[in-house]
């Protein structure tokens, strides 16, 4: 029985050591899981932040491109309006010249007709 008493405390000590190891492993595993979850959460937050920065930058670039395209279109439209106005003025000038020539010819014919009729 004396041998049993000596073995029994040793077995109890080993059992307590194993229980302590199991508790330590559980604590380590829980800490690793919490750390992993925190890291994943932080990574997701950082990814969201980067995404929002990229979207904001992209939105500004798009607005700048649209603004530039609108300005270019306005310049082109103004150029077309100026060309059209110049062309309309040239057509009016030619029409006035043709009209003046037509009035002169018609007037000469009327005079000629009147001159022949009155003679």
Z-matrix of the N, CA and C atoms (Angstrom, degrees):
N
C 1 1.418
C 2 1.507 1 112.23
N 3 1.336 2 114.38 1 -29.57
C 4 1.451 3 117.32 2 178.29
C 5 1.518 4 110.85 3 -60.60
N 6 1.308 5 117.03 4 -37.04
C 7 1.454 6 121.71 5 179.16
C 8 1.510 7 111.51 6 -65.68
N 9 1.331 8 114.74 7 -33.89
C 10 1.460 9 118.52 8 179.43
C 11 1.517 10 110.95 9 -69.04
N 12 1.321 11 117.24 10 -35.01
C 13 1.456 12 119.93 11 179.81
C 14 1.510 13 111.14 12 -68.03
N 15 1.322 14 116.61 13 -35.92
C 16 1.469 15 119.88 14 179.81
C 17 1.518 16 110.42 15 -72.56
N 18 1.285 17 118.49 16 -38.31
C 19 1.449 18 122.83 17 -179.22
C 20 1.510 19 110.17 18 -72.43
N 21 1.274 20 117.37 19 -38.50
C 22 1.438 21 121.66 20 -176.61
C 23 1.528 22 112.20 21 -60.16
N 24 1.317 23 121.72 22 -49.07
C 25 1.462 24 119.99 23 176.95
C 26 1.520 25 111.83 24 -63.33
N 27 1.317 26 117.86 25 -34.36
C 28 1.464 27 120.72 26 178.48
C 29 1.524 28 110.19 27 -66.35
N 30 1.334 29 115.18 28 -42.70
C 31 1.463 30 119.17 29 178.89
C 32 1.531 31 110.00 30 -66.09
N 33 1.316 32 115.53 31 -38.37
C 34 1.462 33 118.65 32 177.58
C 35 1.527 34 110.40 33 -64.45
N 36 1.300 35 116.89 34 -39.56
C 37 1.468 36 120.86 35 179.31
C 38 1.528 37 109.96 36 -64.84
N 39 1.321 38 115.89 37 -44.13
C 40 1.474 39 120.14 38 178.62
C 41 1.530 40 109.66 39 -63.05
N 42 1.332 41 116.50 40 -41.45
C 43 1.456 42 121.04 41 179.43
C 44 1.526 43 110.48 42 -62.56
N 45 1.347 44 115.38 43 -42.99
C 46 1.469 45 119.31 44 178.78
C 47 1.525 46 110.84 45 -65.37
N 48 1.328 47 116.36 46 -38.07
C 49 1.471 48 120.36 47 178.03
C 50 1.520 49 109.10 48 -63.33
N 51 1.325 50 116.94 49 -44.04
C 52 1.470 51 120.47 50 179.45
C 53 1.536 52 110.63 51 -63.23
N 54 1.298 53 116.19 52 -43.21
C 55 1.465 54 119.96 53 177.89
C 56 1.526 55 110.29 54 -61.98
N 57 1.314 56 115.94 55 -41.81
C 58 1.467 57 120.36 56 178.35
C 59 1.528 58 110.17 57 -63.95
N 60 1.342 59 116.01 58 -41.83
C 61 1.471 60 119.84 59 177.57
C 62 1.524 61 110.25 60 -62.42
N 63 1.321 62 117.11 61 -43.37
C 64 1.466 63 121.19 62 179.37
C 65 1.526 64 110.57 63 -62.02
N 66 1.361 65 115.40 64 -44.33
C 67 1.461 66 118.55 65 177.53
C 68 1.526 67 110.63 66 -62.95
N 69 1.318 68 117.38 67 -41.11
C 70 1.472 69 121.27 68 179.21
C 71 1.522 70 110.40 69 -63.81
N 72 1.340 71 116.80 70 -42.24
C 73 1.472 72 120.58 71 178.41
C 74 1.531 73 110.40 72 -63.03
N 75 1.326 74 115.84 73 -40.72
C 76 1.467 75 120.61 74 178.80
C 77 1.519 76 110.27 75 -63.75
N 78 1.325 77 115.47 76 -44.72
C 79 1.466 78 119.91 77 179.02
C 80 1.520 79 110.32 78 -62.20
N 81 1.331 80 117.12 79 -44.10
C 82 1.474 81 121.42 80 179.62
C 83 1.520 82 110.10 81 -62.93
N 84 1.349 83 116.98 82 -45.32
C 85 1.465 84 120.59 83 -179.31
C 86 1.528 85 110.58 84 -62.21
N 87 1.342 86 116.99 85 -43.63
C 88 1.455 87 120.71 86 178.75
C 89 1.529 88 110.74 87 -63.60
N 90 1.325 89 115.60 88 -41.26
C 91 1.476 90 119.43 89 178.37
C 92 1.522 91 110.28 90 -63.26
N 93 1.341 92 116.73 91 -41.99
C 94 1.471 93 120.31 92 179.11
C 95 1.524 94 110.49 93 -64.18
N 96 1.339 95 116.60 94 -40.81
C 97 1.466 96 120.03 95 179.38
C 98 1.520 97 110.90 96 -65.41
N 99 1.345 98 115.61 97 -42.22
C 100 1.464 99 119.21 98 178.30
C 101 1.523 100 110.40 99 -65.17
N 102 1.328 101 116.65 100 -41.96
C 103 1.466 102 120.91 101 179.38
C 104 1.523 103 110.09 102 -64.13
N 105 1.324 104 116.55 103 -43.86
C 106 1.467 105 120.26 104 179.34
C 107 1.520 106 110.23 105 -62.50
N 108 1.325 107 116.49 106 -42.85
C 109 1.470 108 120.13 107 179.37
C 110 1.526 109 110.43 108 -63.85
N 111 1.339 110 116.31 109 -41.08
C 112 1.468 111 119.84 110 178.67
C 113 1.520 112 110.68 111 -64.70
N 114 1.329 113 116.09 112 -42.67
C 115 1.468 114 119.99 113 179.78
C 116 1.526 115 110.45 114 -63.27
N 117 1.327 116 116.89 115 -43.01
C 118 1.472 117 120.87 116 178.84
C 119 1.522 118 109.85 117 -63.02
N 120 1.332 119 116.79 118 -42.99
C 121 1.462 120 120.79 119 179.70
C 122 1.526 121 110.97 120 -63.39
N 123 1.334 122 116.74 121 -44.10
C 124 1.466 123 120.68 122 178.77
C 125 1.526 124 110.83 123 -64.87
N 126 1.327 125 116.72 124 -40.18
C 127 1.466 126 120.72 125 178.70
C 128 1.525 127 110.47 126 -64.38
N 129 1.320 128 116.88 127 -40.77
C 130 1.469 129 120.57 128 178.85
C 131 1.522 130 110.00 129 -64.58
N 132 1.336 131 116.81 130 -41.97
C 133 1.469 132 120.25 131 179.00
C 134 1.528 133 110.55 132 -64.55
N 135 1.320 134 117.05 133 -41.12
C 136 1.471 135 121.01 134 178.97
C 137 1.526 136 110.28 135 -66.26
N 138 1.330 137 116.45 136 -40.64
C 139 1.466 138 120.34 137 177.95
C 140 1.525 139 110.44 138 -62.42
N 141 1.323 140 116.70 139 -41.67
C 142 1.478 141 121.10 140 178.07
C 143 1.525 142 110.31 141 -62.87
N 144 1.314 143 116.03 142 -42.35
C 145 1.470 144 121.00 143 179.27
C 146 1.536 145 110.21 144 -62.02
N 147 1.317 146 116.41 145 -46.34
C 148 1.471 147 120.99 146 179.70
C 149 1.527 148 110.03 147 -63.09
N 150 1.340 149 116.50 148 -42.54
C 151 1.472 150 120.72 149 179.39
C 152 1.527 151 110.07 150 -59.78
N 153 1.337 152 116.50 151 -45.60
C 154 1.468 153 120.73 152 -179.35
C 155 1.524 154 111.33 153 -64.34
N 156 1.334 155 117.08 154 -39.15
C 157 1.466 156 120.31 155 177.21
C 158 1.526 157 110.71 156 -63.38
N 159 1.325 158 115.58 157 -43.43
C 160 1.472 159 119.85 158 179.70
C 161 1.525 160 110.17 159 -64.76
N 162 1.326 161 117.02 160 -42.87
C 163 1.471 162 120.23 161 179.26
C 164 1.527 163 110.83 162 -63.08
N 165 1.321 164 116.57 163 -41.25
C 166 1.470 165 119.87 164 179.28
C 167 1.519 166 110.22 165 -64.65
N 168 1.329 167 116.75 166 -45.40
C 169 1.462 168 120.95 167 -179.93
C 170 1.531 169 110.32 168 -63.85
N 171 1.333 170 115.81 169 -43.14
C 172 1.465 171 120.15 170 179.66
C 173 1.523 172 110.60 171 -64.39
N 174 1.333 173 116.10 172 -41.61
C 175 1.465 174 119.78 173 178.05
C 176 1.513 175 111.49 174 -60.44
N 177 1.334 176 117.03 175 -41.88
C 178 1.465 177 120.53 176 178.66
C 179 1.523 178 110.50 177 -65.19
N 180 1.335 179 116.74 178 -42.05
C 181 1.465 180 119.98 179 178.09
C 182 1.523 181 111.09 180 -61.22
N 183 1.318 182 116.31 181 -41.96
C 184 1.470 183 120.36 182 178.78
C 185 1.526 184 109.95 183 -63.36
N 186 1.345 185 116.43 184 -45.66
C 187 1.470 186 119.89 185 178.41
C 188 1.524 187 110.82 186 -59.68
N 189 1.331 188 117.39 187 -41.86
C 190 1.464 189 120.99 188 178.92
C 191 1.528 190 110.85 189 -63.16
N 192 1.328 191 116.07 190 -43.03
C 193 1.471 192 119.51 191 -179.96
C 194 1.524 193 111.09 192 -65.58
N 195 1.334 194 115.89 193 -42.02
C 196 1.472 195 120.04 194 178.94
C 197 1.523 196 109.59 195 -63.12
N 198 1.335 197 116.12 196 -46.05
C 199 1.470 198 120.55 197 179.77
C 200 1.538 199 109.90 198 -59.53
N 201 1.319 200 116.64 199 -43.66
C 202 1.460 201 120.95 200 179.06
C 203 1.531 202 111.17 201 -63.65
N 204 1.331 203 116.43 202 -42.68
C 205 1.467 204 120.42 203 179.63
C 206 1.519 205 110.60 204 -64.23
N 207 1.337 206 117.07 205 -40.77
C 208 1.467 207 120.96 206 179.01
C 209 1.527 208 110.05 207 -64.49
N 210 1.330 209 116.72 208 -43.59
C 211 1.465 210 120.07 209 178.80
C 212 1.524 211 110.72 210 -62.00
N 213 1.334 212 116.53 211 -42.73
C 214 1.467 213 120.46 212 178.96
C 215 1.534 214 109.86 213 -63.75
N 216 1.327 215 116.95 214 -42.35
C 217 1.472 216 120.71 215 179.19
C 218 1.525 217 110.47 216 -64.01
N 219 1.345 218 117.41 217 -39.28
C 220 1.459 219 120.34 218 178.18
C 221 1.531 220 111.01 219 -64.30
N 222 1.337 221 116.63 220 -40.46
C 223 1.473 222 120.04 221 177.51
C 224 1.524 223 110.42 222 -62.92
N 225 1.337 224 115.62 223 -44.63
C 226 1.461 225 119.50 224 179.98
C 227 1.524 226 110.80 225 -64.57
N 228 1.326 227 116.80 226 -40.86
C 229 1.463 228 120.55 227 179.03
C 230 1.526 229 110.21 228 -63.21
N 231 1.320 230 117.61 229 -42.37
C 232 1.470 231 121.37 230 178.22
C 233 1.525 232 110.40 231 -63.21
N 234 1.318 233 116.75 232 -41.02
C 235 1.462 234 120.66 233 177.55
C 236 1.535 235 110.47 234 -62.39
N 237 1.335 236 116.30 235 -43.31
C 238 1.471 237 120.19 236 178.92
C 239 1.526 238 110.31 237 -64.96
N 240 1.356 239 117.17 238 -41.36
C 241 1.465 240 120.10 239 177.74
C 242 1.525 241 110.77 240 -61.15
N 243 1.330 242 116.72 241 -42.21
C 244 1.471 243 120.41 242 180.00
C 245 1.525 244 110.68 243 -64.35
N 246 1.335 245 116.35 244 -44.06
C 247 1.464 246 120.07 245 178.34
C 248 1.524 247 110.59 246 -62.46
N 249 1.334 248 116.74 247 -42.59
C 250 1.464 249 120.86 248 179.95
C 251 1.527 250 110.78 249 -64.18
N 252 1.333 251 117.01 250 -40.90
C 253 1.467 252 120.62 251 179.00
C 254 1.526 253 110.04 252 -65.15
N 255 1.329 254 117.24 253 -41.39
C 256 1.461 255 120.66 254 178.82
C 257 1.532 256 110.38 255 -65.01
N 258 1.325 257 115.92 256 -41.82
C 259 1.461 258 119.99 257 179.06
C 260 1.534 259 110.71 258 -65.19
N 261 1.336 260 116.82 259 -41.08
C 262 1.469 261 120.47 260 178.19
C 263 1.524 262 110.35 261 -63.30
N 264 1.321 263 117.57 262 -40.61
C 265 1.469 264 121.31 263 178.51
C 266 1.522 265 110.22 264 -64.09
N 267 1.337 266 117.34 265 -41.11
C 268 1.462 267 120.67 266 178.84
C 269 1.526 268 110.51 267 -64.83
N 270 1.331 269 116.44 268 -41.44
C 271 1.473 270 120.16 269 178.78
C 272 1.532 271 109.70 270 -64.10
N 273 1.350 272 117.21 271 -43.75
C 274 1.468 273 119.94 272 177.98
C 275 1.532 274 110.57 273 -60.70
N 276 1.327 275 116.37 274 -41.68
C 277 1.469 276 120.18 275 -179.47
C 278 1.535 277 110.48 276 -63.00
N 279 1.345 278 116.33 277 -45.47
C 280 1.472 279 119.76 278 177.97
C 281 1.524 280 110.37 279 -64.03
N 282 1.345 281 116.92 280 -41.12
C 283 1.466 282 120.88 281 -179.97
C 284 1.524 283 110.34 282 -63.28
N 285 1.333 284 117.40 283 -40.73
C 286 1.467 285 120.32 284 178.32
C 287 1.528 286 110.77 285 -63.57
N 288 1.332 287 116.52 286 -40.24
C 289 1.464 288 120.34 287 179.11
C 290 1.523 289 110.14 288 -65.57
N 291 1.353 290 116.86 289 -44.72
C 292 1.461 291 120.83 290 179.57
C 293 1.520 292 109.58 291 -64.75
N 294 1.331 293 117.76 292 -41.30
C 295 1.457 294 121.98 293 179.96
C 296 1.530 295 110.29 294 -63.77
N 297 1.331 296 116.29 295 -43.49
C 298 1.473 297 119.31 296 178.61
C 299 1.515 298 110.32 297 -62.30
N 300 1.327 299 116.87 298 -41.30
C 301 1.469 300 120.64 299 178.66
C 302 1.529 301 109.76 300 -65.28
N 303 1.330 302 117.78 301 -41.61
C 304 1.469 303 121.59 302 179.29
C 305 1.523 304 110.44 303 -64.59
N 306 1.329 305 116.94 304 -41.26
C 307 1.468 306 120.31 305 178.64
C 308 1.525 307 109.37 306 -62.68
N 309 1.306 308 117.18 307 -42.12
C 310 1.462 309 120.98 308 179.46
C 311 1.527 310 110.49 309 -62.50
N 312 1.317 311 117.66 310 -45.16
C 313 1.468 312 121.16 311 -179.10
C 314 1.526 313 110.73 312 -66.14
N 315 1.328 314 117.84 313 -44.18
C 316 1.458 315 121.27 314 -179.80
C 317 1.522 316 109.58 315 -64.38
N 318 1.278 317 116.18 316 -41.74
C 319 1.451 318 121.86 317 179.33
C 320 1.530 319 110.58 318 -62.18
N 321 1.322 320 116.42 319 -41.73
C 322 1.470 321 120.29 320 178.41
C 323 1.519 322 110.22 321 -65.19
N 324 1.324 323 117.95 322 -40.50
C 325 1.463 324 120.80 323 179.21
C 326 1.523 325 110.36 324 -65.55
N 327 1.337 326 116.73 325 -42.32
C 328 1.469 327 119.70 326 179.05
C 329 1.526 328 109.58 327 -61.90
N 330 1.322 329 117.70 328 -41.75
C 331 1.465 330 121.57 329 178.91
C 332 1.535 331 109.70 330 -63.25
N 333 1.335 332 113.17 331 -42.15
C 334 1.460 333 117.93 332 -179.74
C 335 1.527 334 111.00 333 -63.23
N 336 1.333 335 116.26 334 -43.43
C 337 1.460 336 121.81 335 179.91
C 338 1.531 337 109.30 336 -64.48
N 339 1.316 338 116.38 337 -43.33
C 340 1.451 339 120.37 338 179.80
C 341 1.529 340 111.24 339 -65.96
N 342 1.329 341 113.35 340 -37.99
C 343 1.465 342 117.73 341 -179.15
C 344 1.517 343 110.21 342 -67.06
N 345 1.299 344 118.46 343 -38.77
C 346 1.443 345 121.14 344 -179.60
C 347 1.517 346 111.13 345 -74.76
N 348 1.255 347 116.02 346 -33.39
C 349 1.461 348 119.97 347 -178.08
C 350 1.514 349 111.07 348 -76.50
N 351 1.265 350 117.14 349 -31.57
C 352 1.452 351 120.79 350 -176.89
C 353 1.499 352 111.75 351 -86.40
N 354 1.302 353 120.86 352 -12.60
C 355 1.454 354 122.17 353 -174.41
C 356 1.466 355 113.85 354 -87.78
